[in-house]
Amino acid sequence: MSNSDTTSPILAAIPENATSASATEGAYFPINKLVGTWNSPAGTPTGYNVMPVPAGNKQMQTQISNDDWLSKNFYYFEEMTFTAPGEAPNRGQLFQQGCYGLTYEQRVYFAPNTVGVGKLKYQPEVAPDKENALVHYENGLWLHTQFEAQPAAAYGATLPYPPIDPQTNQPIATPTPPNNPIVKQVSVPHGNSILALGKVETFDGLPKHDASPIDERPFSIDNTIPNPALVLKAEVERLEQLSGKTFKTTLLSVSTDAATGGSVTNIPFEVGNADVSGYTMDLWIIDVFDSPTATTPSSTLLQYLQKIPMTFFITQTPTPGGKGGIGQKETFQHITANTLVKVD
């Protein structure tokens, strides 16, 4: 994507494929804080995954007490990388909507069977040959949308913003900003595509995580499965013990709820076996300062809690072709949580 003379002024100073948060602040703020590489902290695992899966084949099922499902709950570590390739404008009649996109890649690995943050359990333990193995990857975009001027013609000079009404020779009223200006587009190699929209909140201090018992499947039918938010709460408690530090937090909250305009699309096999019907994510960017008067953070952390409802057929009667079955449908929550640190 080229930064030509016809590019809106807001983007003109951004270098192509920018990897610096400061280089992208004007157009991308506040998601520019994501730009860079983030890793799970070394040592004790900080990511925890609760993963219910369908298991209608009784010969393969190892947890006979479950009715056509079983759990894969484990600690993990990961890497995320964000870069800023540029703008993809949505042209309108009078204005254009600038979509400033951060591309991201995420790679998740099984953590070895060691005690992790929050001292949760592996259910079951990770097989020795799977320790440190890749378990999940995805890519996609985080977008910041805003209204701005657009070219007069296909490649013409940029018009004034807001544009002038030719009848009155006065500026046309600036449009109301989008209700949900932050967008996450997710591409998962299970055949799922997710479009989640939401808002931004900033506040002084640290996040407050609710790690109380969850009254939804699988948590409500197996009390040995913990709330993954426990790993986030444990990390916040560790930060609270740091002497002399102050904190500022940016929260990105996105959802596929109908009110936001988001959606989920799945391939037929997934619709029939583990149908993803929604997606929510809270992502906290935590700047750590060495004193109350410091203006530059000494370190930055990223925490997230991701929730994905999936519908299985319980007491399943399979149909030919592996596209699902008939029986009672039940929805289970697949929840993941982790803390990452920004790499210089």
KETI-57474 format. One record per residue (C-alpha): residue in one letter; x, y, z; residue number from 1. Coordinates in pm, 1 decimal. Each point is the difference from the previous one (the first is absolute). Example, Ala and Ser with C-alpha at 12.3 -4.5 7.8 and 13.67 -1.06 7.14 Angstrom:
! KETI-57474
+------+----------+----------+----------+------+
: resn :       c1 :       c2 :       c3 : resi :
+------+----------+----------+----------+------+
:    a :   1230.0 :   -450.0 :    780.0 :    1 :
:    s :    137.0 :    344.0 :    -66.0 :    2 :
+------+----------+----------+----------+------+
END
This chain:
! KETI-57474
+------+----------+----------+----------+------+
: resn :       c1 :       c2 :       c3 : resi :
+------+----------+----------+----------+------+
:    m :      0.0 :      0.0 :      0.0 :    1 :
:    s :    154.3 :    328.0 :   -107.7 :    2 :
:    n :      1.5 :    327.9 :    190.2 :    3 :
:    s :    -66.5 :    222.5 :   -300.4 :    4 :
:    d :    -95.8 :    368.7 :    -13.2 :    5 :
:    t :   -365.5 :    -98.4 :    -15.7 :    6 :
:    t :     16.1 :   -179.0 :    332.2 :    7 :
:    s :   -186.1 :    176.0 :    278.8 :    8 :
:    p :    227.1 :    222.6 :    214.8 :    9 :
:    i :    -59.1 :   -215.6 :    304.4 :   10 :
:    l :    182.3 :   -291.1 :   -167.2 :   11 :
:    a :    267.9 :    188.8 :   -189.3 :   12 :
:    a :    262.9 :    -21.2 :    276.2 :   13 :
:    i :    -38.1 :   -372.6 :     58.2 :   14 :
:    p :    274.5 :   -214.2 :   -155.2 :   15 :
:    e :   -102.9 :   -314.1 :   -183.0 :   16 :
:    n :    -35.4 :   -312.1 :    213.6 :   17 :
:    a :     83.7 :    199.8 :    311.6 :   18 :
:    t :    117.7 :   -201.4 :    299.0 :   19 :
:    s :     34.0 :    290.1 :    244.1 :   20 :
:    a :   -288.0 :    106.0 :    223.4 :   21 :
:    s :    112.6 :    365.4 :     -8.6 :   22 :
:    a :      5.9 :      5.3 :   -382.4 :   23 :
:    t :   -367.8 :    -97.0 :    -14.9 :   24 :
:    e :   -143.3 :    203.0 :    287.0 :   25 :
:    g :   -192.7 :    260.9 :   -199.7 :   26 :
:    a :   -213.9 :   -227.3 :   -216.2 :   27 :
:    y :    -10.8 :   -315.2 :    207.8 :   28 :
:    f :    -32.2 :    127.9 :    355.6 :   29 :
:    p :    -76.9 :   -180.2 :    226.5 :   30 :
:    i :     65.0 :   -333.6 :   -172.8 :   31 :
:    n :    348.8 :    122.9 :    -92.8 :   32 :
:    k :     94.7 :   -118.8 :    349.7 :   33 :
:    l :    -18.8 :   -355.7 :   -136.1 :   34 :
:    v :    266.6 :     53.0 :   -266.7 :   35 :
:    g :    302.1 :   -221.8 :     63.3 :   36 :
:    t :     68.0 :   -350.7 :    130.1 :   37 :
:    w :   -139.1 :   -149.1 :    320.7 :   38 :
:    n :    102.7 :   -322.4 :    173.6 :   39 :
:    s :   -120.9 :   -193.6 :    300.5 :   40 :
:    p :    236.0 :     63.9 :    293.5 :   41 :
:    a :    279.7 :   -254.9 :     28.7 :   42 :
:    g :    -15.1 :   -256.0 :    280.3 :   43 :
:    t :   -336.5 :    -69.9 :    161.1 :   44 :
:    p :   -278.6 :    -42.3 :   -262.4 :   45 :
:    t :   -253.1 :    285.0 :      5.1 :   46 :
:    g :   -255.7 :   -107.0 :   -264.9 :   47 :
:    y :   -286.1 :   -237.8 :     80.1 :   48 :
:    n :   -245.2 :   -159.1 :   -242.3 :   49 :
:    v :   -333.9 :   -168.6 :     68.9 :   50 :
:    m :    -86.7 :   -194.2 :   -314.3 :   51 :
:    p :   -311.5 :   -222.1 :     -5.2 :   52 :
:    v :    -14.0 :   -222.7 :   -308.6 :   53 :
:    p :   -265.3 :   -235.8 :   -139.4 :   54 :
:    a :     67.0 :   -371.0 :     62.2 :   55 :
:    g :   -292.6 :   -212.1 :   -111.7 :   56 :
:    n :    213.3 :   -306.8 :    -75.8 :   57 :
:    k :    -23.2 :   -198.6 :    325.3 :   58 :
:    q :    290.4 :   -226.7 :   -101.0 :   59 :
:    m :    231.9 :    301.8 :     -5.2 :   60 :
:    q :   -154.3 :    189.0 :    290.5 :   61 :
:    t :    215.2 :     -8.0 :    312.3 :   62 :
:    q :   -232.4 :    186.6 :    238.0 :   63 :
:    i :   -302.3 :   -230.6 :     12.1 :   64 :
:    s :   -182.2 :    230.7 :    242.6 :   65 :
:    n :    -32.2 :    261.5 :   -271.9 :   66 :
:    d :   -282.2 :    -23.6 :   -251.5 :   67 :
:    d :    160.2 :     23.9 :   -344.1 :   68 :
:    w :    255.5 :    265.5 :     95.4 :   69 :
:    l :    332.7 :     24.3 :    176.6 :   70 :
:    s :    241.1 :    268.7 :    116.1 :   71 :
:    k :    346.0 :    113.2 :   -107.2 :   72 :
:    n :    106.2 :    248.2 :    266.3 :   73 :
:    f :    366.0 :     99.0 :     -2.7 :   74 :
:    y :    257.4 :    272.6 :     53.5 :   75 :
:    y :    157.4 :    154.8 :   -307.6 :   76 :
:    f :    247.8 :    261.9 :   -115.5 :   77 :
:    e :    -19.1 :    208.7 :   -314.9 :   78 :
:    e :    130.7 :    276.2 :   -222.7 :   79 :
:    m :   -196.1 :    279.2 :   -168.3 :   80 :
:    t :    137.9 :    240.3 :   -260.1 :   81 :
:    f :   -176.2 :    315.8 :   -123.2 :   82 :
:    t :    102.0 :    220.5 :   -295.6 :   83 :
:    a :   -168.3 :    297.3 :   -167.4 :   84 :
:    p :    -15.4 :    -32.0 :   -379.9 :   85 :
:    g :   -217.1 :    308.9 :    -55.5 :   86 :
:    e :   -353.0 :    116.0 :    -74.7 :   87 :
:    a :   -283.3 :   -167.4 :   -191.4 :   88 :
:    p :   -253.7 :    282.2 :    -47.7 :   89 :
:    n :   -372.3 :    -67.3 :    -40.1 :   90 :
:    r :   -123.0 :    263.0 :   -244.2 :   91 :
:    g :   -338.9 :    157.6 :     62.3 :   92 :
:    q :   -210.7 :    271.6 :   -163.3 :   93 :
:    l :    143.0 :    296.5 :    193.3 :   94 :
:    f :    264.0 :   -147.5 :    230.4 :   95 :
:    q :    216.2 :   -306.5 :     10.7 :   96 :
:    q :     51.0 :   -226.0 :    296.6 :   97 :
:    g :    364.7 :    -66.7 :     64.6 :   98 :
:    c :     67.7 :   -357.4 :    110.0 :   99 :
:    y :    347.8 :      5.3 :    151.8 :  100 :
:    g :     97.7 :   -363.7 :     30.9 :  101 :
:    l :    251.2 :   -183.8 :    215.0 :  102 :
:    t :     73.7 :   -345.1 :   -136.1 :  103 :
:    y :     74.7 :   -255.8 :    269.0 :  104 :
:    e :    124.1 :   -356.1 :     29.6 :  105 :
:    q :    -46.9 :   -218.4 :    306.8 :  106 :
:    r :    174.3 :   -329.4 :     78.2 :  107 :
:    v :    -96.7 :   -204.2 :    307.1 :  108 :
:    y :    201.0 :   -292.6 :    144.9 :  109 :
:    f :    -73.7 :   -266.2 :    261.7 :  110 :
:    a :    188.4 :     80.4 :    320.1 :  111 :
:    p :    178.7 :   -294.5 :    165.6 :  112 :
:    n :   -176.3 :   -160.0 :    297.2 :  113 :
:    t :    136.3 :    244.2 :    258.4 :  114 :
:    v :   -188.2 :    205.0 :    257.9 :  115 :
:    g :   -124.5 :    320.1 :   -162.4 :  116 :
:    v :   -120.1 :    338.6 :    125.7 :  117 :
:    g :   -306.9 :    -50.8 :    218.1 :  118 :
:    k :     90.1 :   -368.8 :     54.4 :  119 :
:    l :   -274.5 :   -137.8 :   -224.4 :  120 :
:    k :     -4.9 :   -359.5 :   -124.7 :  121 :
:    y :     67.6 :   -164.8 :   -331.9 :  122 :
:    q :   -307.4 :   -208.0 :    -93.4 :  123 :
:    p :    140.6 :   -234.6 :   -125.2 :  124 :
:    e :    375.7 :     51.8 :     10.1 :  125 :
:    v :    169.0 :     90.0 :   -326.4 :  126 :
:    a :    158.7 :   -301.3 :   -170.3 :  127 :
:    p :    383.8 :     14.4 :     12.8 :  128 :
:    d :     30.5 :     21.8 :   -377.5 :  129 :
:    k :   -239.2 :    299.0 :     -3.5 :  130 :
:    e :    186.6 :    213.1 :    253.3 :  131 :
:    n :    111.9 :    327.9 :   -165.7 :  132 :
:    a :   -184.9 :   -101.3 :   -319.0 :  133 :
:    l :   -211.5 :    244.5 :   -201.1 :  134 :
:    v :   -366.0 :    -42.6 :     96.9 :  135 :
:    h :   -163.8 :    303.1 :   -163.8 :  136 :
:    y :     74.3 :    279.7 :   -242.9 :  137 :
:    e :   -204.7 :    274.6 :   -156.6 :  138 :
:    n :     34.8 :    327.8 :   -181.0 :  139 :
:    g :   -215.4 :    298.5 :    -70.0 :  140 :
:    l :    -34.9 :    373.9 :     50.5 :  141 :
:    w :    -77.6 :    252.5 :    268.1 :  142 :
:    l :   -157.2 :    312.7 :   -152.6 :  143 :
:    h :    -54.9 :    355.6 :    119.1 :  144 :
:    t :   -273.9 :    166.3 :   -206.3 :  145 :
:    q :    -60.3 :    373.6 :    -29.3 :  146 :
:    f :   -153.5 :    251.0 :   -240.4 :  147 :
:    e :    225.1 :    216.3 :   -219.0 :  148 :
:    a :     33.3 :    176.8 :   -334.9 :  149 :
:    q :      2.7 :   -198.1 :   -323.7 :  150 :
:    p :    145.7 :     68.0 :   -345.4 :  151 :
:    a :   -208.6 :    213.0 :   -238.1 :  152 :
:    a :     26.2 :   -268.6 :   -268.7 :  153 :
:    a :    142.0 :   -348.9 :    -18.6 :  154 :
:    y :    355.3 :    124.2 :     55.8 :  155 :
:    g :    -53.8 :    374.6 :     29.7 :  156 :
:    a :    116.6 :    245.3 :    261.8 :  157 :
:    t :   -147.8 :    -37.6 :    347.3 :  158 :
:    l :   -308.6 :    214.1 :     59.3 :  159 :
:    p :    -37.2 :    225.6 :    306.5 :  160 :
:    y :   -126.2 :   -172.7 :    312.8 :  161 :
:    p :   -276.1 :     36.4 :     78.2 :  162 :
:    p :   -106.6 :     71.4 :   -361.3 :  163 :
:    i :   -165.7 :    328.0 :   -103.9 :  164 :
:    d :   -370.8 :      8.3 :    -82.5 :  165 :
:    p :    -14.0 :    157.0 :   -351.1 :  166 :
:    q :   -340.2 :    157.9 :     76.2 :  167 :
:    t :    105.5 :    180.8 :    318.8 :  168 :
:    n :    377.2 :      7.2 :    -42.0 :  169 :
:    q :     17.8 :   -120.0 :    362.0 :  170 :
:    p :    158.5 :   -320.5 :    135.5 :  171 :
:    i :   -236.1 :   -296.4 :     18.6 :  172 :
:    a :    -47.9 :   -121.7 :    355.6 :  173 :
:    t :    268.0 :   -243.3 :    112.0 :  174 :
:    p :   -150.4 :   -349.5 :     28.8 :  175 :
:    t :    -46.0 :   -157.9 :    339.8 :  176 :
:    p :    289.1 :   -237.6 :     77.1 :  177 :
:    p :    -82.5 :   -370.8 :    -29.3 :  178 :
:    n :   -159.5 :   -151.4 :    311.0 :  179 :
:    n :    250.6 :   -285.1 :    -15.0 :  180 :
:    p :    316.8 :    135.3 :   -162.7 :  181 :
:    i :    224.0 :   -295.7 :     89.2 :  182 :
:    v :    -24.1 :   -316.7 :   -212.2 :  183 :
:    k :    168.1 :   -338.2 :     29.9 :  184 :
:    q :     -4.4 :   -225.1 :   -307.1 :  185 :
:    v :    102.5 :   -357.2 :     81.9 :  186 :
:    s :     93.7 :   -280.2 :   -239.5 :  187 :
:    v :     33.2 :   -338.3 :    172.7 :  188 :
:    p :    120.9 :   -308.4 :   -192.3 :  189 :
:    h :   -293.4 :   -206.2 :    126.6 :  190 :
:    g :   -214.9 :    165.8 :   -266.1 :  191 :
:    n :   -127.7 :    284.5 :    220.4 :  192 :
:    s :     -7.5 :    369.8 :    -88.7 :  193 :
:    i :    -90.8 :    252.5 :    268.3 :  194 :
:    l :    -86.4 :    370.0 :    -19.4 :  195 :
:    a :    -18.7 :    160.4 :    346.7 :  196 :
:    l :    -57.9 :    370.8 :     70.3 :  197 :
:    g :     32.3 :    205.3 :    313.1 :  198 :
:    k :    130.7 :    292.5 :    201.4 :  199 :
:    v :    302.9 :    134.4 :    184.4 :  200 :
:    e :     33.4 :    101.5 :    363.2 :  201 :
:    t :    303.3 :    145.8 :    177.6 :  202 :
:    f :     50.2 :     30.2 :    375.2 :  203 :
:    d :    266.1 :     39.3 :    268.3 :  204 :
:    g :     97.1 :   -314.1 :    188.3 :  205 :
:    l :    -21.6 :   -372.0 :    -70.6 :  206 :
:    p :   -284.1 :   -214.6 :   -136.8 :  207 :
:    k :   -238.4 :   -169.9 :    242.4 :  208 :
:    h :    -69.1 :   -356.5 :   -114.2 :  209 :
:    d :   -307.2 :   -197.3 :    105.1 :  210 :
:    a :    123.4 :   -354.0 :     68.4 :  211 :
:    s :   -313.5 :   -124.8 :    177.0 :  212 :
:    p :   -162.2 :   -334.5 :   -101.7 :  213 :
:    i :   -168.8 :      3.5 :   -340.5 :  214 :
:    d :   -360.7 :   -118.7 :    -27.9 :  215 :
:    e :     30.1 :   -128.3 :   -357.1 :  216 :
:    r :    108.4 :   -325.6 :   -162.0 :  217 :
:    p :    252.4 :   -157.6 :     46.7 :  218 :
:    f :     65.7 :    177.4 :    331.9 :  219 :
:    s :   -352.2 :    -52.3 :    136.7 :  220 :
:    i :      8.5 :   -378.8 :    -52.9 :  221 :
:    d :    358.7 :    -67.0 :    108.3 :  222 :
:    n :    118.8 :    192.9 :    305.0 :  223 :
:    t :    360.5 :   -111.8 :    -55.6 :  224 :
:    i :     23.8 :    236.9 :   -298.3 :  225 :
:    p :    118.5 :    343.7 :    125.5 :  226 :
:    n :    -65.3 :    346.9 :   -129.6 :  227 :
:    p :    294.1 :     86.4 :   -232.7 :  228 :
:    a :    -13.1 :    359.9 :    126.1 :  229 :
:    l :    183.8 :   -128.0 :    308.7 :  230 :
:    v :    328.0 :     24.2 :   -193.8 :  231 :
:    l :    -68.1 :    367.2 :    -79.3 :  232 :
:    k :    -93.4 :     78.5 :    358.3 :  233 :
:    a :    320.5 :   -164.4 :    127.0 :  234 :
:    e :    212.7 :    213.7 :   -232.5 :  235 :
:    v :   -177.8 :    319.5 :    111.4 :  236 :
:    e :     60.7 :    -94.1 :    362.6 :  237 :
:    r :    370.0 :    -40.2 :    -81.0 :  238 :
:    l :     10.8 :    346.6 :   -156.8 :  239 :
:    e :   -172.7 :    150.2 :    303.8 :  240 :
:    q :    292.6 :   -115.9 :    214.3 :  241 :
:    l :    257.3 :    195.1 :   -204.3 :  242 :
:    s :    129.5 :    289.8 :    207.3 :  243 :
:    g :    -35.9 :    354.6 :   -131.8 :  244 :
:    k :   -165.9 :    -93.8 :   -330.0 :  245 :
:    t :   -304.0 :    169.3 :   -154.3 :  246 :
:    f :   -215.0 :   -131.7 :   -284.1 :  247 :
:    k :   -217.4 :    120.3 :   -287.0 :  248 :
:    t :   -227.6 :   -241.5 :   -185.8 :  249 :
:    t :   -161.9 :      6.4 :   -344.5 :  250 :
:    l :   -289.0 :   -245.0 :    -42.5 :  251 :
:    l :   -116.1 :   -116.3 :   -344.9 :  252 :
:    s :   -335.6 :   -183.7 :     21.5 :  253 :
:    v :   -141.9 :   -163.1 :   -314.5 :  254 :
:    s :   -293.9 :   -230.8 :    -61.6 :  255 :
:    t :   -205.0 :   -160.9 :   -276.6 :  256 :
:    d :   -324.6 :     91.1 :    178.3 :  257 :
:    a :   -272.3 :    119.3 :   -235.3 :  258 :
:    a :     10.5 :    345.5 :    161.6 :  259 :
:    t :    356.3 :     54.3 :   -124.1 :  260 :
:    g :    -62.4 :   -123.8 :   -354.8 :  261 :
:    g :    244.7 :   -291.1 :     31.9 :  262 :
:    s :    -38.8 :   -354.2 :   -131.8 :  263 :
:    v :    151.9 :   -350.8 :    -23.4 :  264 :
:    t :     20.2 :   -228.3 :   -304.8 :  265 :
:    n :     94.3 :   -371.0 :     15.6 :  266 :
:    i :     60.6 :   -275.3 :   -255.4 :  267 :
:    p :   -268.9 :   -276.6 :    -15.5 :  268 :
:    f :    199.1 :   -255.7 :    203.6 :  269 :
:    e :     37.3 :    245.9 :    285.8 :  270 :
:    v :   -368.3 :     96.0 :    -16.5 :  271 :
:    g :    -91.2 :   -367.0 :     44.7 :  272 :
:    n :    250.9 :    -91.4 :    270.0 :  273 :
:    a :    124.6 :    301.5 :    197.1 :  274 :
:    d :   -193.3 :    300.6 :   -124.7 :  275 :
:    v :    157.8 :    329.2 :    109.5 :  276 :
:    s :   -286.6 :    240.8 :     62.9 :  277 :
:    g :    175.1 :    302.0 :    148.3 :  278 :
:    y :    319.2 :    164.1 :    119.8 :  279 :
:    t :     94.5 :    249.6 :    269.6 :  280 :
:    m :    343.7 :    127.7 :     97.9 :  281 :
:    d :    123.8 :    240.6 :    262.1 :  282 :
:    l :    361.1 :    106.5 :    -56.6 :  283 :
:    w :    183.2 :    211.5 :    257.9 :  284 :
:    i :    322.2 :    188.0 :    -86.2 :  285 :
:    i :    174.2 :     84.0 :    329.4 :  286 :
:    d :    272.0 :    266.6 :      8.0 :  287 :
:    v :    229.0 :    -27.1 :    302.9 :  288 :
:    f :    167.3 :    319.6 :    128.0 :  289 :
:    d :    286.1 :     13.0 :    248.9 :  290 :
:    s :   -146.5 :    297.4 :    188.8 :  291 :
:    p :   -315.3 :    215.7 :     11.0 :  292 :
:    t :    183.5 :    275.5 :   -192.5 :  293 :
:    a :    143.7 :   -222.2 :   -275.2 :  294 :
:    t :   -136.9 :     68.5 :   -349.6 :  295 :
:    t :    156.2 :   -294.6 :   -184.3 :  296 :
:    p :    -89.3 :   -356.7 :     99.5 :  297 :
:    s :    285.1 :   -222.6 :    109.7 :  298 :
:    s :   -188.1 :   -306.3 :   -127.3 :  299 :
:    t :   -332.1 :    -91.2 :   -160.2 :  300 :
:    l :   -212.9 :   -310.4 :     48.0 :  301 :
:    l :   -294.0 :   -137.3 :   -194.4 :  302 :
:    q :   -277.5 :   -205.7 :    159.6 :  303 :
:    y :   -301.6 :   -149.4 :   -172.7 :  304 :
:    l :   -305.8 :   -210.2 :     76.0 :  305 :
:    q :   -164.8 :   -162.0 :   -302.0 :  306 :
:    k :   -334.4 :   -180.5 :      7.5 :  307 :
:    i :   -137.4 :   -213.9 :   -284.9 :  308 :
:    p :   -335.3 :   -184.2 :     28.5 :  309 :
:    m :    -10.2 :   -328.4 :   -195.0 :  310 :
:    t :   -305.7 :   -221.2 :    -51.5 :  311 :
:    f :     33.7 :   -381.3 :      1.1 :  312 :
:    f :   -250.5 :   -277.1 :    -57.0 :  313 :
:    i :    -41.3 :   -185.1 :    329.8 :  314 :
:    t :   -114.3 :   -367.1 :    -10.4 :  315 :
:    q :     89.8 :     13.7 :   -365.3 :  316 :
:    t :   -120.8 :   -211.9 :   -288.1 :  317 :
:    p :    255.7 :     68.6 :   -276.0 :  318 :
:    t :   -101.5 :     79.0 :   -355.2 :  319 :
:    p :    191.8 :   -116.9 :   -310.0 :  320 :
:    g :    290.5 :    212.7 :   -119.6 :  321 :
:    g :    113.1 :    117.1 :    342.5 :  322 :
:    k :   -205.8 :    318.4 :    -14.4 :  323 :
:    g :   -150.4 :    -40.1 :    345.1 :  324 :
:    g :   -285.0 :   -188.2 :    149.2 :  325 :
:    i :   -344.7 :      9.3 :    148.4 :  326 :
:    g :    -76.5 :     22.8 :    368.5 :  327 :
:    q :     -8.7 :    254.1 :    277.9 :  328 :
:    k :    209.5 :    310.6 :    -58.5 :  329 :
:    e :    194.7 :    153.0 :    287.0 :  330 :
:    t :    226.8 :    304.0 :      0.4 :  331 :
:    f :    341.2 :    -10.0 :    169.7 :  332 :
:    q :    232.5 :    292.5 :     69.7 :  333 :
:    h :    358.0 :    -14.0 :   -131.2 :  334 :
:    i :    193.3 :    256.2 :    207.2 :  335 :
:    t :    366.1 :    100.9 :    -17.1 :  336 :
:    a :    198.9 :    254.0 :    201.9 :  337 :
:    n :    363.4 :    108.1 :      1.8 :  338 :
:    t :    248.2 :    271.7 :     91.5 :  339 :
:    l :    272.9 :    101.3 :   -246.5 :  340 :
:    v :    287.4 :    246.5 :     21.0 :  341 :
:    k :    117.8 :    231.0 :   -276.1 :  342 :
:    v :    335.7 :    -87.7 :   -154.8 :  343 :
:    d :    236.9 :    287.5 :    -80.0 :  344 :
+------+----------+----------+----------+------+
END
